[in-house]
Amino acid sequence: MQSSHLQFWIFGASILLCLLSSKSGVAEIVPDQTLPNNSSVTINGSVFNITGGTQAGRNLFHSFQQFSVPTGGTASFNNGLDIQNIISRVTGGSASNIDGLIKASATANLFFINPKGITFGPNASLQIGGSFVASTANSLKFVDGTQFSATAPQASPLLTISVPLGLQFGSNPGEIVNQSQASLNGAVNTIGSPVGLQVPNGKTLALVGGNISLTGGNLTALGGRIELGSVVGSGFVNLNEIETGYALNYADVKDFGNIQISKGTLADTSGEGGGAIQIQGSRINITDNSQIFSITQSKTGRDLAVYATDSVKLSGGSNIATLTQGEGRAGNVLVEASNSVELEGVAPDNSFSAIGSQVLQNATGNGGDVTINTRQLLIQNGARIEASTFGAGRAGDVLVKASDSVELIGADPDGKETSGIFTQVAQGATGDAGNLTIETKRITALNGGQISNATFFGGNAGILTINASDSIQLSGASPAATRNVYRSGIFVSAEQGATGDAGELNITTGQLTVENKAEISADNFGPGNGGTATINVRQLMIRDGGEVRASSFASGTGGDLIVNAAESVNLSGSGTIDSETFPSALSTSASAIGKAGNLNITTPSLKVQNGAEVTVSGEGSGPAGNLTIITNDLRLDRGRLTAETKAGEGATITLQNLDLLLLQNQSLISAQAFNNAKGGNINIDAAKGVVAAVSDQNNDIIANAFEGQGGKITITTQGIFGIAERKSTPPNTTNDIDASSDFGLAGTVTINTPDVDPSRSLFTLSTGVVDVSKRVASKCAAFSDEGGNSFTVTGRGGLPPSPDEPLTSDVVWSDTRLPNIGSGGNLRSSTTTPQVPPQTSDGVAIVPATGWVFNKDKGEVTLIARSPSATSNRLDSTPVSCPRH
């Protein structure tokens, strides 16, 4: 079994002193005198025979002033066969040190309460027929409200026949320590190690107190349940009776303490149906190759759950895991921490720290699901979260919810394992991989940190879905000096030797940065189908050797690569986006190469610069996919867009919706073909924009061929500048459009620009000065000695754009002259002195117009001073007469 790790929490020195002092207590069992029928202890050699006590129904109550069992000693509860629960308390105020055997008759459950603390030494063991609950609570509550208190024994009411309900804690409960490595009667756990504290199969083993320390102390409840709970303040823990004993509920607890699991501790609930494990605390730290696990066989396994109000940390090759080795489904794994989950490092035996689920070799059952729920997730130095299958069963799904961040950093010092989150089909397995889903705000993968869904054998890889609302940063690789070099990145793949299909990749984020040799890839190294990779981002930046890829390296097909960026895509410094088929050392034959997938990019702005490249390519016999880019602004500055093939039909490059295509500094758009392959096609749609290349910088658009026929280049644009159709022959510096062939038929170049005559939209202006007197037809005098007239245009529409156009229907004409009103209020003619009419510069009088005539044949309007006929248009409603009174 492979293991997982997380950084450990170190308890303070005061706790260490308590551990040391607890071992030095006097080993003895002394009853008190607080019961109606008091307990009795007789000693026979090293055996403490415990009799008496008060029975109430099927409950047997014992009360002790002190309770400790020396090394090699036995505390034997002699109970009747009718007893269901042995309930004991320690009231004297000293901790219990148990380094021997505790036994009870028949199938009774044993409850042991000492508020001052309980330590189980290296030789401590259990021989009881039921469940075992050890607690530093103040009292045990019953369903009828009765309490059996260790801190107020004299105030206890009558003892009850009711069943236990829960544990009532005081303000400062003592700690519980387990160091047991006992193997009673040679008993070993599932992996052959000492059982430590063990209950019968299908029963519950619970340690519930203040701080909990398992320092090399094993716990075994095969097919049953292990409960670890740390409560450091007043609170109530419910005991819910279930088939396998008791399930604890902490809903009424506010203050939790720390749980330290170290020095190779093993907690094992394996069995036919597996068993459950629940751990509840504030800071939970598992280190030194400690293992929390359950292996199921023929039945569905039970869940393993870890809850922390602060953090969960694993390190040194430690594991939290469920497994199946038969037809039963493994239990689920849930780790929930309010603040953080951290995994770190490997053990000296090279096992790595992990949280996960596995289908073991030859197993037909499915793996359990793995769920991580926290604010921050940190995985580093070779640790991992994993769900895998080594058999015929399907691996479980992995779900990571980290409200703030996910960080994956580096590999172990020897470079044997990289840090990451994985779902996979292992070598020899035929089951499928599970799905992997990550939901967070930010993801950072550095120095070899990885997220991967892969198949290495017969099963299919699963679906990898990542939603990071803010950003994803992928950067770097593990140091080259280590055994293996791991590139940071996100991967779905069918690896070498796999016959199954590669998985599907879906990434949604704000800012996606892939840099410094990091990678996002959907690769197929087998005969199956490649997976589609879809990337939805606001901004995508690929630089310094970063790569986003979908490829086929064998006979299988490559998947499509789809990039949608709401704002921009920027590539620089040898960054690449590519879909390719490529024979490698992993391929059985260069001729047995599958088809590459298509590459589609949609974004308002795409910049490819400083040696970066966007490409689809076909190597060997594998045909390339097509490259489609939909963008408004495409700029290549020493950048390349290529769709190159070496066999068969060439690929097609399609550029759509361009407002601007700009090439500079030896940039290239190429659908070139090599060997006897046919040149590809290039379609550039800039119908609303322009295509431009900076002069004399060897910027080329080519679809040429070597032996095959050249391709087709079609450019539709408003204008094309700085580049022309001619053969591109290095080392020229011209900007060329070339669809030729060295030894085959030439292709075609078609450039479509609008057939526009610029003079059609221009007026020919006269160079002469306008004689305004000739703009009005004069048939009578507009002014006389009797009075003067005026002409005013008001209302909507105004004047027509030119004298050659008629007035529109919404023009309103009105005469706004003030009428002359006599003293009697009657309208009368003006008696004012006539105004001198305006004149031109040569003395010609300007006569105001009173109407117009429209020439339908020529589309002309003539303004007139007098209407020549009844069919003319009038400027007002008064009949024309000159002069007017």
Rosetta blueprint (number, residue, H / E / L):
1 M L
2 Q L
3 S L
4 S E
5 H L
6 L L
7 Q L
8 F L
9 W L
10 I L
11 F L
12 G L
13 A H
14 S H
15 I H
16 L H
17 L H
18 C H
19 L H
20 L H
21 S H
22 S H
23 K L
24 S L
25 G L
26 V L
27 A L
28 E L
29 I E
30 V E
31 P E
32 D L
33 Q L
34 T L
35 L L
36 P L
37 N L
38 N L
39 S E
40 S E
41 V E
42 T E
43 I E
44 N E
45 G L
46 S L
47 V E
48 F E
49 N E
50 I E
51 T E
52 G E
53 G L
54 T E
55 Q E
56 A E
57 G L
58 R L
59 N E
60 L E
61 F E
62 H E
63 S E
64 F E
65 Q E
66 Q E
67 F E
68 S L
69 V E
70 P L
71 T L
72 G L
73 G L
74 T E
75 A E
76 S E
77 F E
78 N L
79 N L
80 G L
81 L L
82 D L
83 I L
84 Q L
85 N E
86 I E
87 I E
88 S E
89 R E
90 V E
91 T L
92 G L
93 G L
94 S L
95 A L
96 S E
97 N E
98 I E
99 D L
100 G L
101 L E
102 I E
103 K E
104 A E
105 S L
106 A L
107 T L
108 A L
109 N E
110 L E
111 F E
112 F E
113 I E
114 N L
115 P L
116 K L
117 G L
118 I E
119 T E
120 F E
121 G L
122 P L
123 N L
124 A L
125 S E
126 L E
127 Q E
128 I L
129 G L
130 G L
131 S L
132 F E
133 V E
134 A E
135 S E
136 T L
137 A L
138 N L
139 S E
140 L E
141 K E
142 F E
143 V L
144 D L
145 G L
146 T L
147 Q E
148 F E
149 S E
150 A L
151 T L
152 A L
153 P H
154 Q H
155 A H
156 S L
157 P L
158 L L
159 L L
160 T L
161 I L
162 S L
163 V L
164 P E
165 L E
166 G E
167 L E
168 Q E
169 F E
170 G L
171 S L
172 N L
173 P L
174 G L
175 E L
176 I E
177 V E
178 N E
179 Q L
180 S L
181 Q L
182 A L
183 S L
184 L H
185 N H
186 G H
187 A L
188 V E
189 N L
190 T L
191 I L
192 G L
193 S L
194 P E
195 V L
196 G L
197 L E
198 Q E
199 V L
200 P L
201 N L
202 G L
203 K L
204 T E
205 L E
206 A E
207 L E
208 V E
209 G E
210 G L
211 N L
212 I E
213 S E
214 L E
215 T E
216 G L
217 G L
218 N L
219 L E
220 T E
221 A L
222 L L
223 G L
224 G L
225 R E
226 I E
227 E E
228 L E
229 G E
230 S E
231 V E
232 V L
233 G L
234 S L
235 G E
236 F E
237 V E
238 N E
239 L E
240 N E
241 E E
242 I E
243 E L
244 T L
245 G E
246 Y E
247 A E
248 L E
249 N E
250 Y E
251 A E
252 D E
253 V E
254 K L
255 D L
256 F E
257 G L
258 N L
259 I E
260 Q E
261 I E
262 S E
263 K L
264 G L
265 T L
266 L E
267 A E
268 D E
269 T L
270 S L
271 G E
272 E L
273 G L
274 G L
275 G L
276 A E
277 I E
278 Q E
279 I E
280 Q E
281 G E
282 S E
283 R E
284 I E
285 N E
286 I E
287 T L
288 D L
289 N L
290 S L
291 Q E
292 I E
293 F E
294 S E
295 I E
296 T E
297 Q L
298 S L
299 K L
300 T L
301 G L
302 R L
303 D L
304 L E
305 A E
306 V E
307 Y E
308 A E
309 T E
310 D E
311 S E
312 V E
313 K E
314 L E
315 S E
316 G L
317 G L
318 S L
319 N E
320 I E
321 A E
322 T E
323 L E
324 T E
325 Q L
326 G L
327 E L
328 G L
329 R L
330 A L
331 G L
332 N L
333 V E
334 L E
335 V E
336 E E
337 A E
338 S E
339 N E
340 S E
341 V E
342 E E
343 L E
344 E E
345 G L
346 V E
347 A L
348 P L
349 D L
350 N L
351 S L
352 F E
353 S L
354 A E
355 I E
356 G E
357 S E
358 Q E
359 V E
360 L L
361 Q L
362 N L
363 A L
364 T L
365 G L
366 N L
367 G L
368 G L
369 D L
370 V E
371 T E
372 I E
373 N E
374 T E
375 R E
376 Q E
377 L E
378 L E
379 I E
380 Q E
381 N L
382 G L
383 A L
384 R E
385 I E
386 E E
387 A E
388 S E
389 T E
390 F L
391 G L
392 A L
393 G L
394 R L
395 A L
396 G L
397 D L
398 V E
399 L E
400 V E
401 K E
402 A E
403 S E
404 D E
405 S E
406 V E
407 E E
408 L E
409 I E
410 G L
411 A E
412 D L
413 P L
414 D L
415 G L
416 K L
417 E L
418 T E
419 S L
420 G E
421 I E
422 F E
423 T E
424 Q E
425 V E
426 A L
427 Q L
428 G L
429 A L
430 T L
431 G L
432 D L
433 A L
434 G L
435 N L
436 L E
437 T E
438 I E
439 E E
440 T E
441 K E
442 R E
443 I E
444 T E
445 A E
446 L E
447 N L
448 G L
449 G L
450 Q E
451 I E
452 S E
453 N E
454 A E
455 T E
456 F L
457 F L
458 G L
459 G L
460 N L
461 A L
462 G L
463 I E
464 L E
465 T E
466 I E
467 N E
468 A E
469 S E
470 D E
471 S E
472 I E
473 Q E
474 L E
475 S E
476 G L
477 A E
478 S L
479 P L
480 A L
481 A L
482 T L
483 R L
484 N L
485 V L
486 Y L
487 R E
488 S L
489 G E
490 I E
491 F E
492 V E
493 S E
494 A E
495 E L
496 Q L
497 G L
498 A L
499 T L
500 G L
501 D L
502 A L
503 G L
504 E E
505 L E
506 N E
507 I E
508 T E
509 T E
510 G E
511 Q E
512 L E
513 T E
514 V E
515 E E
516 N L
517 K L
518 A L
519 E E
520 I E
521 S E
522 A E
523 D E
524 N E
525 F L
526 G L
527 P L
528 G L
529 N E
530 G L
531 G L
532 T L
533 A E
534 T E
535 I E
536 N E
537 V E
538 R E
539 Q E
540 L E
541 M E
542 I E
543 R E
544 D L
545 G L
546 G L
547 E E
548 V E
549 R E
550 A E
551 S E
552 S E
553 F L
554 A L
555 S L
556 G L
557 T E
558 G L
559 G L
560 D L
561 L E
562 I E
563 V E
564 N E
565 A E
566 A E
567 E E
568 S E
569 V E
570 N E
571 L E
572 S E
573 G L
574 S L
575 G L
576 T E
577 I E
578 D E
579 S E
580 E E
581 T E
582 F L
583 P L
584 S L
585 A L
586 L L
587 S L
588 T L
589 S L
590 A L
591 S L
592 A L
593 I L
594 G L
595 K L
596 A L
597 G L
598 N L
599 L E
600 N E
601 I E
602 T E
603 T L
604 P L
605 S E
606 L E
607 K E
608 V E
609 Q E
610 N L
611 G L
612 A L
613 E E
614 V E
615 T E
616 V E
617 S E
618 G E
619 E L
620 G L
621 S L
622 G L
623 P L
624 A L
625 G L
626 N L
627 L E
628 T E
629 I E
630 I E
631 T L
632 N L
633 D E
634 L E
635 R E
636 L E
637 D E
638 R L
639 G L
640 R E
641 L E
642 T E
643 A E
644 E E
645 T E
646 K L
647 A L
648 G L
649 E L
650 G L
651 A L
652 T E
653 I E
654 T E
655 L E
656 Q E
657 N L
658 L L
659 D L
660 L E
661 L E
662 L E
663 L E
664 Q E
665 N L
666 Q L
667 S L
668 L E
669 I E
670 S E
671 A L
672 Q L
673 A E
674 F L
675 N L
676 N L
677 A L
678 K L
679 G L
680 G L
681 N E
682 I E
683 N E
684 I E
685 D E
686 A E
687 A E
688 K E
689 G E
690 V E
691 V E
692 A E
693 A E
694 V L
695 S L
696 D L
697 Q L
698 N L
699 N L
700 D E
701 I E
702 I E
703 A L
704 N L
705 A E
706 F L
707 E L
708 G L
709 Q L
710 G L
711 G L
712 K E
713 I E
714 T E
715 I E
716 T E
717 T E
718 Q E
719 G E
720 I E
721 F E
722 G L
723 I L
724 A E
725 E E
726 R L
727 K L
728 S L
729 T L
730 P L
731 P L
732 N L
733 T L
734 T L
735 N L
736 D E
737 I E
738 D E
739 A L
740 S L
741 S E
742 D L
743 F L
744 G L
745 L L
746 A L
747 G L
748 T E
749 V E
750 T E
751 I E
752 N E
753 T L
754 P L
755 D L
756 V L
757 D L
758 P H
759 S H
760 R H
761 S H
762 L L
763 F L
764 T L
765 L L
766 S L
767 T L
768 G L
769 V L
770 V L
771 D L
772 V H
773 S H
774 K H
775 R H
776 V E
777 A E
778 S L
779 K L
780 C L
781 A L
782 A L
783 F L
784 S E
785 D L
786 E L
787 G E
788 G L
789 N L
790 S L
791 F L
792 T L
793 V E
794 T L
795 G L
796 R L
797 G L
798 G L
799 L L
800 P L
801 P L
802 S L
803 P L
804 D L
805 E L
806 P L
807 L L
808 T L
809 S L
810 D L
811 V L
812 V L
813 W E
814 S L
815 D L
816 T L
817 R L
818 L L
819 P L
820 N E
821 I E
822 G L
823 S L
824 G L
825 G L
826 N L
827 L E
828 R E
829 S L
830 S L
831 T L
832 T L
833 T L
834 P L
835 Q L
836 V L
837 P L
838 P L
839 Q E
840 T L
841 S L
842 D L
843 G L
844 V L
845 A E
846 I L
847 V L
848 P L
849 A L
850 T L
851 G E
852 W E
853 V E
854 F E
855 N E
856 K L
857 D L
858 K L
859 G L
860 E E
861 V E
862 T E
863 L E
864 I E
865 A L
866 R L
867 S L
868 P L
869 S L
870 A L
871 T L
872 S L
873 N E
874 R E
875 L L
876 D L
877 S L
878 T L
879 P L
880 V L
881 S L
882 C L
883 P L
884 R L
885 H L
